[in-house]
Amino acid sequence: MADQYTVEFRAPALPYAPTEYDAAAFNTLNNILRLYFNQLDNALRDNGLAKQDLTSTSATTLYTCATSTTAIVKSILVSEDSGNADTLTLTLTNGSSVYSICKTKSIGANGTTELLTAPLVVQASEILKVNAATANRLHVIASILEIT
């Protein structure tokens, strides 16, 4: 499941530059910027990926959009790793309604295929599911930005 980009900090108020060079003021500015960029880097690192190894032929949940959240799915990559071509179906479920996004999409042997040609918006409680025609051949990775 994708993680949310929850940023618990704000951009720092930077001090005004002194009229003449001052090593202490320069070091203070560097420390403020270093701390800010470290926080930003930690907040964004390793977030936003949903991953599945399709070990069965039944519908497998790739991603469920959390309550009070909208998600933008930027990319869905499918990789075949057994040396045999296969097919995959991608659906979006909203309650009892099921919408086909990719129906029986062919994935070449040892190939990787991008399923989306444009970003996909997923609303609260909607579910992205994937079905493989054959078990243990396909891996799916989605790049997702959640907005709360």
DABELNOR-V925250 format. One record per residue. RES is the residue in one small letter. SS is DSSP state (~ for helix, > for strand, _ for the rest). PHI is phi in radians with two decimals (NA if undefined). NEAR is the number of other C-alpha atoms within 8 Angstrom. Layout:
res,ss,phi,near
RES,SS,PHI,NEAR
RES,SS,PHI,NEAR
This chain:
res,ss,phi,near
m,_,NA,8
a,_,-1.29,12
d,_,-1.60,8
q,_,-1.55,9
y,_,-1.51,11
t,_,-1.69,5
v,_,-1.81,7
e,_,-1.65,4
f,_,-2.48,5
r,_,-2.11,5
a,_,-1.06,5
p,_,-1.29,7
a,_,-1.40,4
l,_,-1.52,6
p,_,-1.24,5
y,_,-1.23,4
a,_,-1.27,5
p,_,-1.21,7
t,_,-1.22,4
e,_,-2.11,4
y,_,-1.00,6
d,_,-2.41,7
a,~,-1.03,6
a,~,-1.14,6
a,~,-1.15,9
f,~,-1.10,9
n,~,-1.13,8
t,~,-1.10,8
l,~,-1.07,10
n,~,-1.04,8
n,~,-1.13,8
i,~,-1.08,10
l,~,-1.16,9
r,~,-1.05,8
l,~,-1.09,8
y,~,-1.09,10
f,~,-1.20,8
n,~,-1.12,8
q,~,-1.12,9
l,~,-1.10,9
d,~,-1.07,8
n,~,-1.15,7
a,~,-1.23,10
l,~,-1.73,8
r,_,-1.13,6
d,_,1.06,5
n,_,-1.69,10
g,_,1.53,12
l,>,-2.05,12
a,>,-2.00,12
k,>,-2.30,10
q,>,-2.54,8
d,>,-1.74,8
l,>,-1.40,14
t,_,-1.63,7
s,_,-2.48,8
t,_,-1.77,10
s,_,-1.49,6
a,_,-1.05,8
t,>,-2.08,8
t,>,-1.24,9
l,>,-1.55,14
y,>,-2.76,10
t,>,-2.09,10
c,_,-1.33,13
a,_,-1.18,8
t,_,-1.05,6
s,_,1.04,6
t,_,-2.33,11
t,>,-2.07,13
a,>,-2.10,13
i,>,-1.98,12
v,>,-1.54,13
k,>,-1.52,12
s,>,-2.77,11
i,>,-2.31,12
l,>,-1.78,11
v,>,-2.12,13
s,>,-2.14,12
e,>,-1.78,17
d,_,-2.12,11
s,_,-1.84,8
g,_,1.49,7
n,_,-2.21,10
a,_,-1.07,10
d,>,-2.60,14
t,>,-2.25,11
l,>,-2.49,14
t,>,-2.10,13
l,>,-2.04,12
t,>,-2.24,12
l,>,-2.04,12
t,>,-1.89,12
n,>,-2.28,9
g,_,1.14,6
s,_,-1.62,5
s,>,-1.53,6
v,>,-2.15,9
y,>,-2.01,7
s,>,-1.46,9
i,>,-1.72,8
c,>,-2.31,10
k,>,-1.89,8
t,>,0.89,7
k,>,-1.33,8
s,>,-1.35,8
i,>,-2.10,14
g,_,-1.20,10
a,_,-1.00,11
n,_,0.98,11
g,_,-1.82,9
t,>,-2.21,10
t,>,-2.27,8
e,>,-1.53,9
l,_,-1.49,9
l,_,-1.79,9
t,_,-1.85,5
a,_,-2.66,5
p,_,-1.04,9
l,>,-1.99,8
v,>,-1.60,8
v,>,-2.05,11
q,_,-1.57,9
a,_,-0.87,11
s,_,1.28,9
e,_,-1.34,12
i,>,-2.23,13
l,>,-1.63,12
k,>,-2.19,13
v,>,-2.21,12
n,>,-2.19,12
a,>,-1.75,15
a,_,-1.21,8
t,_,-2.30,9
a,_,-1.25,10
n,_,1.10,9
r,_,-2.15,12
l,>,-2.04,13
h,>,-2.08,12
v,>,-2.21,13
i,>,-2.29,11
a,>,-2.04,13
s,>,-1.76,12
i,>,-2.29,13
l,>,-1.96,12
e,>,-1.68,13
i,>,-2.10,9
t,_,-1.94,5
